[in-house]
């Protein structure tokens, strides 16, 4: 029987099982040629760095040398392997839960996070939340899985940053027709979405209500941000570049889906 929803409360790092590795092996090991280092061990090491928050140099001897692990992280980040893995697993997860592989609805929102030490590129201050760092912009489907991820300085307007979510959403689903968002996405973002023939539905909690109030069709993106709390590398933005930050967010959701996916 298919699961009705996703859950993720892992407290301890777990390496890839045989069935999980088989799901994604061809996307990182084209040709299956003989290599000095096991790519499965490399990916396990990268996932451990993301989950535990450890430094690359702290990887123990059971994994390939940290320099090799970091080399493959950069390679897979640049050639889009993490994005391809996430797309495949998202589609599998949606089908397992009884949905079509591509969604018709998305929800967009952002999360400002403090920057880590020595992070200086593309940072700023989110005046509304008094956070000096970066902002994660997500577009997720109805079950909270990301269709698009973008990272900017924290002072970048949500609506403007949302332009970089639109083309990614178009790549992720040709069925998309509705985007749910808050008032920050009114105006130019709505106009840009109209070029794709998408409707942008704006909703906002009443000013009289305090604290978190679930919004129809948008609470999923808040839950998606909450799942990132299980990954210590993501407690702040510790990455020198926003491209690395995006990759670690993609990796987090790869782990979340694999933990829920039936073998």
C-alpha positions as CSV (number, residue, x, y, z in Angstrom):
1,X,0.0,0.0,0.0
2,X,1.4,3.4,-0.9
3,X,2.3,5.9,1.8
4,X,0.1,9.0,2.1
5,X,2.8,11.4,3.1
6,X,6.5,11.8,3.7
7,X,8.3,11.8,7.0
8,X,11.9,12.3,8.0
9,X,13.2,12.2,11.6
10,X,16.5,10.5,11.2
11,X,18.9,11.2,14.1
12,X,21.8,9.1,12.9
13,X,23.7,9.0,9.6
14,X,23.0,6.0,7.4
15,X,24.9,4.9,4.3
16,X,23.2,3.9,1.1
17,X,21.7,0.5,0.9
18,X,22.2,-1.7,-2.1
19,X,18.7,-0.9,-3.4
20,X,19.2,2.8,-2.9
21,X,22.5,2.8,-4.7
22,X,21.0,0.8,-7.6
23,X,18.4,3.6,-8.0
24,X,21.0,6.3,-8.8
25,X,24.2,4.5,-9.7
26,X,23.9,5.1,-13.5
27,X,23.7,8.9,-12.9
28,X,27.1,9.1,-11.2
29,X,28.9,6.1,-12.7
30,X,28.4,6.2,-16.4
31,X,30.0,3.3,-18.1
32,X,30.8,1.6,-14.8
33,X,34.4,1.7,-15.6
34,X,37.1,0.6,-13.2
35,X,38.1,3.3,-10.7
36,X,40.6,3.8,-8.0
37,X,37.8,4.9,-5.5
38,X,34.3,3.5,-5.1
39,X,31.8,6.1,-6.2
40,X,29.3,4.6,-3.8
41,X,31.8,5.3,-0.9
42,X,32.4,8.8,-2.3
43,X,28.7,9.6,-2.3
44,X,28.3,8.1,1.2
45,X,31.1,10.4,2.3
46,X,29.5,13.5,0.8
47,X,26.2,12.7,2.4
48,X,27.9,12.2,5.7
49,X,29.5,15.7,5.5
50,X,26.0,17.1,4.8
51,X,24.3,15.2,7.6
52,X,26.9,15.6,10.4
53,X,28.3,19.0,9.4
54,X,31.8,17.7,9.6
55,X,34.7,19.3,7.6
56,X,35.9,17.5,4.5
57,X,39.3,16.9,6.2
58,X,37.6,15.1,9.1
59,X,36.4,12.2,7.0
60,X,37.8,8.9,8.4
61,X,39.8,6.3,6.6
62,X,36.8,4.1,5.7
63,X,36.1,6.6,3.0
64,X,38.3,7.7,0.0
65,X,40.7,10.5,0.7
66,X,38.9,13.8,1.3
67,X,40.5,15.4,-1.7
68,X,38.9,12.8,-3.9
69,X,35.6,13.1,-2.2
70,X,35.6,16.9,-2.6
71,X,36.7,16.5,-6.3
72,X,33.6,14.4,-7.0
73,X,31.3,16.8,-5.1
74,X,32.5,19.6,-7.3
75,X,32.2,17.5,-10.4
76,X,28.7,16.3,-9.7
77,X,27.6,19.8,-8.7
78,X,28.9,21.3,-11.9
79,X,27.6,18.6,-14.3
80,X,24.2,18.5,-12.7
81,X,24.3,15.0,-11.4
82,X,22.7,15.9,-8.1
83,X,19.8,17.7,-9.9
84,X,19.3,14.7,-12.1
85,X,19.2,12.3,-9.1
86,X,16.8,14.5,-7.3
87,X,14.5,14.7,-10.3
88,X,14.5,10.9,-10.8
89,X,13.8,10.2,-7.1
90,X,11.1,12.9,-6.9
91,X,9.2,11.3,-9.8
92,X,9.6,7.8,-8.3
93,X,8.3,9.1,-4.9
94,X,5.3,10.9,-6.5
95,X,4.3,7.7,-8.4
96,X,4.7,5.7,-5.2
97,X,2.4,8.0,-3.4
98,X,-0.2,7.7,-6.1
99,X,0.5,11.0,-8.0
100,X,1.5,11.6,-11.6
101,X,5.3,11.8,-12.0
102,X,5.1,15.6,-12.8
103,X,3.0,17.9,-10.7
104,X,0.4,20.5,-11.7
105,X,0.8,22.7,-8.7
106,X,3.8,24.3,-6.9
107,X,4.3,26.4,-3.9
108,X,7.1,29.0,-3.6
109,X,8.7,30.6,-0.6
110,X,12.1,31.6,0.9
111,X,14.1,31.0,4.0
112,X,16.8,33.3,5.3
113,X,19.7,31.7,7.1
114,X,22.8,33.1,8.8
115,X,26.1,32.8,7.0
116,X,28.9,30.7,8.4
117,X,32.4,31.9,9.3
118,X,34.5,33.1,6.3
119,X,31.5,33.2,4.0
120,X,31.7,36.5,2.1
121,X,30.4,35.9,-1.5
122,X,26.7,36.8,-2.3
123,X,25.6,37.6,1.3
124,X,23.4,40.4,2.6
125,X,21.1,41.4,5.4
126,X,17.4,40.5,5.5
127,X,16.1,43.5,7.2
128,X,12.7,42.0,7.9
129,X,14.2,39.1,9.9
130,X,17.5,40.7,10.9
131,X,19.5,37.9,9.4
132,X,22.9,38.5,7.8
133,X,23.5,35.7,5.3
134,X,21.8,34.1,2.4
135,X,18.3,33.2,1.3
136,X,17.1,29.8,0.1
137,X,14.3,30.0,-2.5
138,X,12.3,26.8,-3.0
139,X,9.5,25.7,-5.3
140,X,7.9,22.5,-4.1
141,X,5.2,20.2,-5.2
142,X,2.1,19.2,-3.2
143,X,4.1,16.7,-1.1
144,X,6.9,19.1,-0.3
145,X,9.6,17.9,-2.8
146,X,11.6,20.6,-4.5
147,X,11.0,21.3,-8.2
148,X,13.4,24.3,-8.1
149,X,16.1,25.5,-5.7
150,X,17.9,28.9,-5.9
151,X,20.2,30.6,-3.3
152,X,20.9,34.3,-3.1
153,X,22.1,37.0,-0.7
154,X,19.5,37.5,2.1
155,X,18.7,41.0,1.0
156,X,17.4,39.9,-2.5
157,X,13.7,40.4,-3.0
158,X,11.7,37.1,-3.1
159,X,9.8,38.1,-6.2
160,X,12.9,38.9,-8.2
161,X,14.7,35.8,-7.0
162,X,11.7,33.8,-8.0
163,X,12.5,34.5,-11.7
164,X,15.2,31.9,-11.3
165,X,12.7,29.3,-10.0
166,X,10.4,29.7,-13.0
167,X,12.6,28.2,-15.7
168,X,13.5,25.4,-13.3
169,X,9.8,24.6,-12.7
170,X,9.2,24.6,-16.4
171,X,12.0,22.0,-16.8
172,X,10.6,19.9,-13.9
173,X,7.0,19.7,-15.1
174,X,5.1,20.4,-18.3
175,X,1.8,19.9,-16.4
176,X,2.3,22.8,-14.1
177,X,-0.6,25.3,-14.1
178,X,-0.8,26.8,-10.6
179,X,1.7,28.4,-8.3
180,X,0.8,29.3,-4.7
181,X,2.7,32.1,-3.0
182,X,2.5,34.9,-0.5
183,X,2.3,38.7,-1.2
184,X,6.1,39.0,-1.8
185,X,5.5,37.4,-5.2
186,X,2.9,39.8,-6.4
187,X,3.6,41.9,-9.5
188,X,6.5,41.1,-11.7
189,X,6.8,37.5,-10.6
190,X,3.1,37.0,-11.5
191,X,3.7,38.7,-14.8
192,X,6.7,36.5,-15.6
193,X,4.7,33.3,-14.6
194,X,2.0,34.4,-17.0
195,X,4.4,33.9,-19.9
196,X,4.4,30.2,-19.0
197,X,0.6,30.4,-18.8
198,X,0.7,29.7,-15.1
199,X,-1.7,31.2,-12.5
200,X,-0.1,32.6,-9.4
201,X,-2.5,32.4,-6.4
202,X,-1.5,34.8,-3.6
203,X,-2.5,34.0,0.0
204,X,-1.4,35.6,3.3
205,X,-2.4,35.0,6.9
206,X,-4.4,37.8,8.5
207,X,-2.3,40.4,10.3
208,X,-4.2,39.8,13.5
209,X,-2.9,36.2,13.7
210,X,0.4,35.6,15.4
211,X,2.9,32.7,14.9
212,X,2.8,30.0,12.3
213,X,-0.6,29.6,10.5
214,X,-0.8,26.9,7.8
215,X,-1.8,28.4,4.5
216,X,-3.7,26.3,2.0
217,X,-1.3,24.8,-0.5
218,X,1.7,26.5,1.0
219,X,2.4,24.7,4.3
220,X,4.3,22.0,2.4
221,X,7.2,24.4,1.6
222,X,7.4,25.4,5.3
223,X,7.7,21.7,6.1
224,X,10.4,21.2,3.5
225,X,12.5,24.0,5.1
226,X,11.9,22.3,8.5
227,X,13.3,19.0,7.2
228,X,16.6,20.7,6.5
229,X,17.1,21.1,10.3
230,X,18.2,17.4,10.4
231,X,21.3,18.3,8.3
232,X,23.9,20.1,10.3
233,X,25.7,21.4,7.3
234,X,22.6,23.4,6.6
235,X,22.1,24.9,10.0
236,X,23.7,28.0,8.5
237,X,25.0,28.6,5.0
238,X,28.6,27.5,5.3
239,X,29.4,27.4,1.6
240,X,31.8,29.6,-0.2
241,X,29.6,29.7,-3.3
242,X,25.8,29.6,-3.8
243,X,26.3,26.8,-6.2
244,X,27.7,24.6,-3.5
245,X,24.8,25.7,-1.2
246,X,22.3,24.6,-3.8
247,X,24.1,21.2,-4.1
248,X,23.9,20.5,-0.4
249,X,20.2,21.4,-0.4
250,X,19.7,18.9,-3.3
251,X,21.6,16.3,-1.4
252,X,19.4,16.7,1.7
253,X,16.3,16.0,-0.3
254,X,17.9,13.0,-2.1
255,X,18.5,11.5,1.4
256,X,14.9,12.4,2.5
257,X,13.4,10.7,-0.6
258,X,15.6,7.6,-0.4
259,X,14.5,7.2,3.3
260,X,10.9,7.1,2.2
261,X,11.2,5.3,-1.2
262,X,10.2,1.6,-1.4
263,X,12.9,-0.5,-2.8
